[in-house]
Amino acid sequence: MGIVIDSFDTLDLVQAMHKVSNNEINFNKEISIARANEFDAEIQAQYWQDMMLSRDFA
């Protein structure tokens, strides 16, 4: 879904961004958008609420 930068070097990040924007890597925009949507605040809030309500805290 992209490139992982394993350093804090700004140049590494810039080079990775160029690779993505120039389609030099296998990158599917639609898959990335769908995956990112799974982390929407409303979805995550519902997930945590459901999990907390399903636990037996007694």
All heavy atoms as a GROMACS GRO file, in nm:
protein
  470
    1MET      N    1   0.081  -0.119   0.000
    1MET     CA    2   0.000   0.000   0.000
    1MET      C    3   0.085   0.125   0.000
    1MET      O    4   0.032   0.233   0.006
    1MET     CB    5  -0.093   0.000   0.122
    1MET     CG    6  -0.198  -0.107   0.114
    1MET     SD    7  -0.318  -0.119   0.249
    1MET     CE    8  -0.283   0.007   0.362
    2GLY      N    9   0.215   0.110  -0.003
    2GLY     CA   10   0.301   0.227  -0.002
    2GLY      C   11   0.443   0.190   0.032
    2GLY      O   12   0.486   0.078   0.007
    3ILE      N   13   0.513   0.282   0.091
    3ILE     CA   14   0.653   0.262   0.130
    3ILE      C   15   0.666   0.295   0.277
    3ILE      O   16   0.609   0.393   0.325
    3ILE     CB   17   0.746   0.354   0.049
    3ILE    CG1   18   0.738   0.322  -0.100
    3ILE    CG2   19   0.889   0.342   0.098
    3ILE    CD1   20   0.819   0.417  -0.187
    4VAL      N   21   0.741   0.213   0.349
    4VAL     CA   22   0.770   0.241   0.489
    4VAL      C   23   0.910   0.300   0.497
    4VAL      O   24   1.006   0.245   0.442
    4VAL     CB   25   0.764   0.112   0.574
    4VAL    CG1   26   0.807   0.139   0.717
    4VAL    CG2   27   0.623   0.053   0.570
    5ILE      N   28   0.920   0.414   0.562
    5ILE     CA   29   1.049   0.481   0.582
    5ILE      C   30   1.099   0.443   0.720
    5ILE      O   31   1.031   0.468   0.820
    5ILE     CB   32   1.034   0.634   0.571
    5ILE    CG1   33   0.969   0.674   0.439
    5ILE    CG2   34   1.169   0.703   0.589
    5ILE    CD1   35   1.042   0.628   0.317
    6ASP      N   36   1.215   0.382   0.727
    6ASP     CA   37   1.266   0.337   0.856
    6ASP      C   38   1.375   0.428   0.912
    6ASP      O   39   1.460   0.386   0.989
    6ASP     CB   40   1.315   0.193   0.847
    6ASP     CG   41   1.430   0.175   0.748
    6ASP    OD1   42   1.466   0.273   0.681
    6ASP    OD2   43   1.482   0.063   0.740
    7SER      N   44   1.371   0.554   0.871
    7SER     CA   45   1.468   0.650   0.925
    7SER      C   46   1.395   0.782   0.951
    7SER      O   47   1.280   0.798   0.914
    7SER     CB   48   1.582   0.673   0.826
    7SER     OG   49   1.537   0.750   0.715
    8PHE      N   50   1.464   0.872   1.013
    8PHE     CA   51   1.409   1.005   1.036
    8PHE      C   52   1.470   1.106   0.938
    8PHE      O   53   1.467   1.226   0.961
    8PHE     CB   54   1.434   1.049   1.181
    8PHE     CG   55   1.353   0.971   1.280
    8PHE    CD1   56   1.410   0.867   1.350
    8PHE    CD2   57   1.220   1.001   1.301
    8PHE    CE1   58   1.335   0.794   1.440
    8PHE    CE2   59   1.144   0.929   1.391
    8PHE     CZ   60   1.202   0.824   1.460
    9ASP      N   61   1.524   1.055   0.828
    9ASP     CA   62   1.589   1.138   0.728
    9ASP      C   63   1.483   1.195   0.633
    9ASP      O   64   1.412   1.120   0.565
    9ASP     CB   65   1.690   1.054   0.651
    9ASP     CG   66   1.776   1.137   0.556
    9ASP    OD1   67   1.734   1.249   0.518
    9ASP    OD2   68   1.885   1.089   0.520
   10THR      N   69   1.472   1.326   0.627
   10THR     CA   70   1.375   1.393   0.542
   10THR      C   71   1.393   1.356   0.396
   10THR      O   72   1.295   1.337   0.323
   10THR     CB   73   1.384   1.545   0.560
   10THR    OG1   74   1.375   1.577   0.697
   10THR    CG2   75   1.274   1.616   0.485
   11LEU      N   76   1.516   1.342   0.352
   11LEU     CA   77   1.543   1.306   0.213
   11LEU      C   78   1.483   1.169   0.180
   11LEU      O   79   1.428   1.149   0.071
   11LEU     CB   80   1.693   1.308   0.184
   11LEU     CG   81   1.734   1.276   0.040
   11LEU    CD1   82   1.668   1.374  -0.059
   11LEU    CD2   83   1.885   1.280   0.027
   12ASP      N   84   1.491   1.073   0.271
   12ASP     CA   85   1.431   0.942   0.249
   12ASP      C   86   1.280   0.954   0.229
   12ASP      O   87   1.222   0.890   0.142
   12ASP     CB   88   1.458   0.848   0.367
   12ASP     CG   89   1.604   0.806   0.377
   12ASP    OD1   90   1.676   0.818   0.276
   12ASP    OD2   91   1.644   0.760   0.486
   13LEU      N   92   1.217   1.038   0.309
   13LEU     CA   93   1.073   1.059   0.297
   13LEU      C   94   1.038   1.123   0.163
   13LEU      O   95   0.946   1.080   0.094
   13LEU     CB   96   1.022   1.145   0.413
   13LEU     CG   97   0.873   1.179   0.410
   13LEU    CD1   98   0.787   1.054   0.413
   13LEU    CD2   99   0.838   1.271   0.526
   14VAL      N  100   1.113   1.224   0.124
   14VAL     CA  101   1.089   1.293  -0.002
   14VAL      C  102   1.106   1.196  -0.120
   14VAL      O  103   1.023   1.193  -0.212
   14VAL     CB  104   1.181   1.416  -0.017
   14VAL    CG1  105   1.176   1.472  -0.158
   14VAL    CG2  106   1.146   1.521   0.085
   15GLN      N  107   1.209   1.115  -0.115
   15GLN     CA  108   1.233   1.018  -0.223
   15GLN      C  109   1.119   0.917  -0.232
   15GLN      O  110   1.073   0.882  -0.341
   15GLN     CB  111   1.366   0.948  -0.204
   15GLN     CG  112   1.485   1.038  -0.229
   15GLN     CD  113   1.617   0.973  -0.192
   15GLN    OE1  114   1.623   0.879  -0.114
   15GLN    NE2  115   1.725   1.028  -0.248
   16ALA      N  116   1.070   0.872  -0.118
   16ALA     CA  117   0.959   0.778  -0.116
   16ALA      C  118   0.832   0.842  -0.172
   16ALA      O  119   0.758   0.780  -0.248
   16ALA     CB  120   0.935   0.728   0.026
   17MET      N  121   0.807   0.967  -0.135
   17MET     CA  122   0.690   1.037  -0.185
   17MET      C  123   0.697   1.053  -0.337
   17MET      O  124   0.596   1.039  -0.406
   17MET     CB  125   0.677   1.173  -0.116
   17MET     CG  126   0.641   1.162   0.031
   17MET     SD  127   0.651   1.318   0.120
   17MET     CE  128   0.511   1.405   0.052
   18HIS      N  129   0.815   1.080  -0.389
   18HIS     CA  130   0.833   1.091  -0.534
   18HIS      C  131   0.805   0.958  -0.602
   18HIS      O  132   0.740   0.953  -0.707
   18HIS     CB  133   0.973   1.140  -0.569
   18HIS     CG  134   0.990   1.288  -0.554
   18HIS    ND1  135   0.936   1.379  -0.642
   18HIS    CD2  136   1.056   1.360  -0.461
   18HIS    CE1  137   0.966   1.502  -0.603
   18HIS    NE2  138   1.040   1.493  -0.492
   19LYS      N  139   0.852   0.848  -0.542
   19LYS     CA  140   0.828   0.716  -0.600
   19LYS      C  141   0.679   0.685  -0.607
   19LYS      O  142   0.630   0.633  -0.707
   19LYS     CB  143   0.902   0.609  -0.520
   19LYS     CG  144   1.050   0.607  -0.541
   19LYS     CD  145   1.117   0.499  -0.460
   19LYS     CE  146   1.267   0.501  -0.482
   19LYS     NZ  147   1.336   0.398  -0.402
   20VAL      N  148   0.608   0.718  -0.501
   20VAL     CA  149   0.464   0.694  -0.499
   20VAL      C  150   0.394   0.781  -0.602
   20VAL      O  151   0.313   0.732  -0.682
   20VAL     CB  152   0.406   0.718  -0.357
   20VAL    CG1  153   0.254   0.716  -0.360
   20VAL    CG2  154   0.458   0.614  -0.259
   21SER      N  155   0.425   0.909  -0.605
   21SER     CA  156   0.356   1.000  -0.697
   21SER      C  157   0.392   0.974  -0.843
   21SER      O  158   0.313   1.005  -0.932
   21SER     CB  159   0.385   1.146  -0.660
   21SER     OG  160   0.521   1.176  -0.676
   22ASN      N  161   0.508   0.915  -0.869
   22ASN     CA  162   0.548   0.884  -1.007
   22ASN      C  163   0.513   0.741  -1.047
   22ASN      O  164   0.558   0.693  -1.151
   22ASN     CB  165   0.699   0.906  -1.024
   22ASN     CG  166   0.737   1.052  -1.014
   22ASN    OD1  167   0.659   1.140  -1.048
   22ASN    ND2  168   0.858   1.078  -0.967
   23ASN      N  169   0.434   0.673  -0.961
   23ASN     CA  170   0.392   0.535  -0.989
   23ASN      C  171   0.509   0.440  -1.009
   23ASN      O  172   0.503   0.349  -1.092
   23ASN     CB  173   0.297   0.529  -1.109
   23ASN     CG  174   0.169   0.603  -1.084
   23ASN    OD1  175   0.112   0.593  -0.975
   23ASN    ND2  176   0.122   0.678  -1.182
   24GLU      N  177   0.617   0.460  -0.933
   24GLU     CA  178   0.734   0.374  -0.943
   24GLU      C  179   0.722   0.252  -0.852
   24GLU      O  180   0.809   0.165  -0.856
   24GLU     CB  181   0.860   0.452  -0.907
   24GLU     CG  182   0.892   0.563  -1.006
   24GLU     CD  183   1.012   0.644  -0.965
   24GLU    OE1  184   1.099   0.592  -0.892
   24GLU    OE2  185   1.020   0.761  -1.006
   25ILE      N  186   0.617   0.245  -0.773
   25ILE     CA  187   0.595   0.129  -0.688
   25ILE      C  188   0.454   0.078  -0.714
   25ILE      O  189   0.369   0.148  -0.769
   25ILE     CB  190   0.611   0.162  -0.538
   25ILE    CG1  191   0.505   0.263  -0.494
   25ILE    CG2  192   0.749   0.213  -0.507
   25ILE    CD1  193   0.487   0.266  -0.346
   26ASN      N  194   0.429  -0.046  -0.674
   26ASN     CA  195   0.297  -0.105  -0.688
   26ASN      C  196   0.207  -0.046  -0.580
   26ASN      O  197   0.218  -0.080  -0.462
   26ASN     CB  198   0.306  -0.257  -0.675
   26ASN     CG  199   0.175  -0.325  -0.705
   26ASN    OD1  200   0.084  -0.263  -0.760
   26ASN    ND2  201   0.166  -0.451  -0.670
   27PHE      N  202   0.120   0.045  -0.620
   27PHE     CA  203   0.039   0.120  -0.524
   27PHE      C  204  -0.102   0.134  -0.580
   27PHE      O  205  -0.121   0.182  -0.691
   27PHE     CB  206   0.102   0.259  -0.503
   27PHE     CG  207   0.026   0.349  -0.410
   27PHE    CD1  208   0.034   0.332  -0.273
   27PHE    CD2  209  -0.054   0.451  -0.458
   27PHE    CE1  210  -0.035   0.414  -0.187
   27PHE    CE2  211  -0.124   0.534  -0.373
   27PHE     CZ  212  -0.114   0.516  -0.237
   28ASN      N  213  -0.202   0.088  -0.504
   28ASN     CA  214  -0.341   0.097  -0.547
   28ASN      C  215  -0.412   0.199  -0.460
   28ASN      O  216  -0.436   0.174  -0.341
   28ASN     CB  217  -0.409  -0.039  -0.539
   28ASN     CG  218  -0.548  -0.037  -0.598
   28ASN    OD1  219  -0.630   0.047  -0.561
   28ASN    ND2  220  -0.574  -0.130  -0.687
   29LYS      N  221  -0.444   0.312  -0.518
   29LYS     CA  222  -0.506   0.422  -0.444
   29LYS      C  223  -0.638   0.381  -0.379
   29LYS      O  224  -0.665   0.415  -0.264
   29LYS     CB  225  -0.527   0.540  -0.539
   29LYS     CG  226  -0.586   0.662  -0.476
   29LYS     CD  227  -0.601   0.772  -0.581
   29LYS     CE  228  -0.667   0.895  -0.525
   29LYS     NZ  229  -0.683   1.000  -0.625
   30GLU      N  230  -0.720   0.306  -0.450
   30GLU     CA  231  -0.851   0.267  -0.398
   30GLU      C  232  -0.838   0.176  -0.276
   30GLU      O  233  -0.912   0.190  -0.179
   30GLU     CB  234  -0.934   0.198  -0.508
   30GLU     CG  235  -0.982   0.292  -0.617
   30GLU     CD  236  -0.874   0.330  -0.717
   30GLU    OE1  237  -0.778   0.251  -0.735
   30GLU    OE2  238  -0.885   0.438  -0.776
   31ILE      N  239  -0.744   0.082  -0.280
   31ILE     CA  240  -0.722  -0.007  -0.166
   31ILE      C  241  -0.674   0.075  -0.045
   31ILE      O  242  -0.719   0.053   0.068
   31ILE     CB  243  -0.620  -0.118  -0.200
   31ILE    CG1  244  -0.682  -0.214  -0.302
   31ILE    CG2  245  -0.576  -0.192  -0.075
   31ILE    CD1  246  -0.585  -0.318  -0.354
   32SER      N  247  -0.585   0.169  -0.067
   32SER     CA  248  -0.534   0.252   0.042
   32SER      C  249  -0.645   0.336   0.104
   32SER      O  250  -0.653   0.350   0.226
   32SER     CB  251  -0.422   0.342  -0.007
   32SER     OG  252  -0.311   0.264  -0.042
   33ILE      N  253  -0.731   0.392   0.021
   33ILE     CA  254  -0.843   0.473   0.072
   33ILE      C  255  -0.938   0.386   0.153
   33ILE      O  256  -0.982   0.424   0.262
   33ILE     CB  257  -0.916   0.545  -0.044
   33ILE    CG1  258  -0.827   0.654  -0.102
   33ILE    CG2  259  -1.049   0.603   0.003
   33ILE    CD1  260  -0.879   0.714  -0.231
   34ALA      N  261  -0.970   0.268   0.101
   34ALA     CA  262  -1.061   0.177   0.173
   34ALA      C  263  -1.002   0.137   0.307
   34ALA      O  264  -1.072   0.134   0.410
   34ALA     CB  265  -1.089   0.053   0.088
   35ARG      N  266  -0.873   0.108   0.310
   35ARG     CA  267  -0.808   0.069   0.437
   35ARG      C  268  -0.807   0.186   0.534
   35ARG      O  269  -0.834   0.168   0.654
   35ARG     CB  270  -0.666   0.022   0.409
   35ARG     CG  271  -0.590  -0.022   0.530
   35ARG     CD  272  -0.643  -0.152   0.585
   35ARG     NE  273  -0.556  -0.197   0.694
   35ARG     CZ  274  -0.600  -0.241   0.811
   35ARG    NH1  275  -0.728  -0.251   0.834
   35ARG    NH2  276  -0.516  -0.277   0.903
   36ALA      N  277  -0.777   0.305   0.488
   36ALA     CA  278  -0.774   0.423   0.575
   36ALA      C  279  -0.912   0.450   0.634
   36ALA      O  280  -0.924   0.490   0.750
   36ALA     CB  281  -0.724   0.545   0.498
   37ASN      N  282  -1.016   0.426   0.555
   37ASN     CA  283  -1.153   0.449   0.604
   37ASN      C  284  -1.189   0.358   0.722
   37ASN      O  285  -1.276   0.392   0.802
   37ASN     CB  286  -1.254   0.432   0.491
   37ASN     CG  287  -1.253   0.549   0.396
   37ASN    OD1  288  -1.215   0.660   0.433
   37ASN    ND2  289  -1.292   0.526   0.273
   38GLU      N  290  -1.122   0.244   0.733
   38GLU     CA  291  -1.146   0.154   0.846
   38GLU      C  292  -1.105   0.217   0.979
   38GLU      O  293  -1.146   0.172   1.085
   38GLU     CB  294  -1.071   0.022   0.827
   38GLU     CG  295  -1.121  -0.060   0.710
   38GLU     CD  296  -1.040  -0.186   0.691
   38GLU    OE1  297  -0.980  -0.237   0.788
   38GLU    OE2  298  -1.036  -0.234   0.576
   39PHE      N  299  -1.025   0.320   0.974
   39PHE     CA  300  -0.975   0.387   1.094
   39PHE      C  301  -1.045   0.520   1.118
   39PHE      O  302  -0.999   0.601   1.199
   39PHE     CB  303  -0.824   0.404   1.086
   39PHE     CG  304  -0.753   0.273   1.083
   39PHE    CD1  305  -0.720   0.214   0.962
   39PHE    CD2  306  -0.725   0.205   1.200
   39PHE    CE1  307  -0.657   0.090   0.958
   39PHE    CE2  308  -0.662   0.080   1.198
   39PHE     CZ  309  -0.628   0.023   1.077
   40ASP      N  310  -1.158   0.539   1.052
   40ASP     CA  311  -1.241   0.657   1.074
   40ASP      C  312  -1.279   0.665   1.223
   40ASP      O  313  -1.303   0.563   1.288
   40ASP     CB  314  -1.367   0.646   0.987
   40ASP     CG  315  -1.462   0.762   1.009
   40ASP    OD1  316  -1.433   0.871   0.959
   40ASP    OD2  317  -1.563   0.742   1.079
   41ALA      N  318  -1.285   0.784   1.278
   41ALA     CA  319  -1.310   0.803   1.421
   41ALA      C  320  -1.443   0.739   1.464
   41ALA      O  321  -1.450   0.677   1.571
   41ALA     CB  322  -1.309   0.952   1.456
   42GLU      N  323  -1.547   0.752   1.384
   42GLU     CA  324  -1.676   0.693   1.420
   42GLU      C  325  -1.669   0.541   1.426
   42GLU      O  326  -1.723   0.479   1.518
   42GLU     CB  327  -1.784   0.734   1.320
   42GLU     CG  328  -1.864   0.855   1.361
   42GLU     CD  329  -1.980   0.880   1.266
   42GLU    OE1  330  -2.064   0.790   1.248
   42GLU    OE2  331  -1.983   0.991   1.211
   43ILE      N  332  -1.603   0.482   1.329
   43ILE     CA  333  -1.588   0.336   1.326
   43ILE      C  334  -1.507   0.288   1.446
   43ILE      O  335  -1.544   0.191   1.513
   43ILE     CB  336  -1.523   0.291   1.194
   43ILE    CG1  337  -1.618   0.318   1.078
   43ILE    CG2  338  -1.482   0.145   1.199
   43ILE    CD1  339  -1.558   0.298   0.941
   44GLN      N  340  -1.399   0.357   1.476
   44GLN     CA  341  -1.315   0.317   1.589
   44GLN      C  342  -1.387   0.337   1.722
   44GLN      O  343  -1.376   0.255   1.812
   44GLN     CB  344  -1.182   0.393   1.586
   44GLN     CG  345  -1.092   0.349   1.473
   44GLN     CD  346  -1.055   0.202   1.483
   44GLN    OE1  347  -1.008   0.154   1.586
   44GLN    NE2  348  -1.078   0.129   1.377
   45ALA      N  349  -1.462   0.446   1.735
   45ALA     CA  350  -1.537   0.471   1.858
   45ALA      C  351  -1.638   0.360   1.881
   45ALA      O  352  -1.654   0.310   1.993
   45ALA     CB  353  -1.606   0.606   1.853
   46GLN      N  354  -1.707   0.318   1.775
   46GLN     CA  355  -1.805   0.210   1.787
   46GLN      C  356  -1.736   0.079   1.823
   46GLN      O  357  -1.786   0.001   1.907
   46GLN     CB  358  -1.884   0.194   1.657
   46GLN     CG  359  -1.998   0.093   1.668
   46GLN     CD  360  -2.104   0.138   1.767
   46GLN    OE1  361  -2.155   0.248   1.757
   46GLN    NE2  362  -2.138   0.052   1.862
   47TYR      N  363  -1.621   0.053   1.763
   47TYR     CA  364  -1.543  -0.067   1.794
   47TYR      C  365  -1.508  -0.072   1.943
   47TYR      O  366  -1.528  -0.173   2.010
   47TYR     CB  367  -1.416  -0.070   1.709
   47TYR     CG  368  -1.316  -0.173   1.754
   47TYR    CD1  369  -1.333  -0.307   1.725
   47TYR    CD2  370  -1.203  -0.135   1.828
   47TYR    CE1  371  -1.240  -0.401   1.768
   47TYR    CE2  372  -1.112  -0.228   1.871
   47TYR     CZ  373  -1.131  -0.362   1.841
   47TYR     OH  374  -1.039  -0.454   1.885
   48TRP      N  375  -1.456   0.037   1.996
   48TRP     CA  376  -1.416   0.041   2.136
   48TRP      C  377  -1.538   0.032   2.229
   48TRP      O  378  -1.534  -0.035   2.330
   48TRP     CB  379  -1.336   0.168   2.166
   48TRP     CG  380  -1.196   0.156   2.115
   48TRP    CD1  381  -1.146   0.211   2.001
   48TRP    CD2  382  -1.089   0.080   2.171
   48TRP    NE1  383  -1.014   0.175   1.984
   48TRP    CE2  384  -0.977   0.094   2.086
   48TRP    CE3  385  -1.077   0.001   2.284
   48TRP    CZ2  386  -0.855   0.033   2.112
   48TRP    CZ3  387  -0.954  -0.060   2.311
   48TRP    CH2  388  -0.846  -0.043   2.225
   49GLN      N  389  -1.645   0.097   2.192
   49GLN     CA  390  -1.766   0.090   2.272
   49GLN      C  391  -1.818  -0.054   2.277
   49GLN      O  392  -1.851  -0.105   2.384
   49GLN     CB  393  -1.873   0.183   2.217
   49GLN     CG  394  -2.000   0.183   2.301
   49GLN     CD  395  -2.105   0.279   2.246
   49GLN    OE1  396  -2.087   0.341   2.143
   49GLN    NE2  397  -2.214   0.291   2.317
   50ASP      N  398  -1.826  -0.118   2.163
   50ASP     CA  399  -1.873  -0.257   2.158
   50ASP      C  400  -1.783  -0.348   2.241
   50ASP      O  401  -1.831  -0.435   2.314
   50ASP     CB  402  -1.879  -0.307   2.014
   50ASP     CG  403  -1.985  -0.238   1.931
   50ASP    OD1  404  -2.074  -0.171   1.988
   50ASP    OD2  405  -1.978  -0.251   1.806
   51MET      N  406  -1.653  -0.328   2.229
   51MET     CA  407  -1.559  -0.412   2.303
   51MET      C  408  -1.575  -0.391   2.453
   51MET      O  409  -1.581  -0.488   2.530
   51MET     CB  410  -1.415  -0.381   2.262
   51MET     CG  411  -1.314  -0.471   2.331
   51MET     SD  412  -1.143  -0.433   2.288
   51MET     CE  413  -1.124  -0.272   2.362
   52MET      N  414  -1.587  -0.267   2.496
   52MET     CA  415  -1.598  -0.239   2.639
   52MET      C  416  -1.731  -0.290   2.695
   52MET      O  417  -1.736  -0.342   2.808
   52MET     CB  418  -1.580  -0.090   2.664
   52MET     CG  419  -1.437  -0.046   2.639
   52MET     SD  420  -1.411   0.131   2.628
   52MET     CE  421  -1.468   0.190   2.782
   53LEU      N  422  -1.837  -0.280   2.619
   53LEU     CA  423  -1.967  -0.329   2.667
   53LEU      C  424  -1.975  -0.480   2.668
   53LEU      O  425  -2.058  -0.536   2.741
   53LEU     CB  426  -2.079  -0.269   2.581
   53LEU     CG  427  -2.100  -0.120   2.596
   53LEU    CD1  428  -2.204  -0.069   2.494
   53LEU    CD2  429  -2.143  -0.083   2.738
   54SER      N  430  -1.893  -0.547   2.591
   54SER     CA  431  -1.898  -0.693   2.588
   54SER      C  432  -1.812  -0.758   2.695
   54SER      O  433  -1.819  -0.878   2.716
   54SER     CB  434  -1.852  -0.742   2.450
   54SER     OG  435  -1.712  -0.722   2.434
   55ARG      N  436  -1.736  -0.681   2.769
   55ARG     CA  437  -1.646  -0.736   2.873
   55ARG      C  438  -1.721  -0.751   3.004
   55ARG      O  439  -1.804  -0.670   3.040
   55ARG     CB  440  -1.525  -0.643   2.895
   55ARG     CG  441  -1.442  -0.618   2.775
   55ARG     CD  442  -1.362  -0.740   2.742
   55ARG     NE  443  -1.286  -0.714   2.620
   55ARG     CZ  444  -1.187  -0.788   2.580
   55ARG    NH1  445  -1.150  -0.891   2.650
   55ARG    NH2  446  -1.125  -0.761   2.470
   56ASP      N  447  -1.684  -0.856   3.077
   56ASP     CA  448  -1.739  -0.877   3.211
   56ASP      C  449  -1.636  -0.824   3.310
   56ASP      O  450  -1.532  -0.883   3.332
   56ASP     CB  451  -1.764  -1.026   3.235
   56ASP     CG  452  -1.823  -1.052   3.373
   56ASP    OD1  453  -1.866  -0.956   3.439
   56ASP    OD2  454  -1.827  -1.168   3.413
   57PHE      N  455  -1.666  -0.706   3.368
   57PHE     CA  456  -1.570  -0.642   3.459
   57PHE      C  457  -1.596  -0.676   3.604
   57PHE      O  458  -1.530  -0.623   3.693
   57PHE     CB  459  -1.576  -0.489   3.440
   57PHE     CG  460  -1.522  -0.445   3.307
   57PHE    CD1  461  -1.606  -0.401   3.208
   57PHE    CD2  462  -1.386  -0.449   3.282
   57PHE    CE1  463  -1.556  -0.360   3.085
   57PHE    CE2  464  -1.335  -0.409   3.159
   57PHE     CZ  465  -1.422  -0.365   3.061
   58ALA      N  466  -1.690  -0.761   3.632
   58ALA     CA  467  -1.723  -0.796   3.770
   58ALA      C  468  -1.621  -0.887   3.830
   58ALA      O  469  -1.548  -0.956   3.771
   58ALA     CB  470  -1.861  -0.859   3.777
   0.00000   0.00000   0.00000
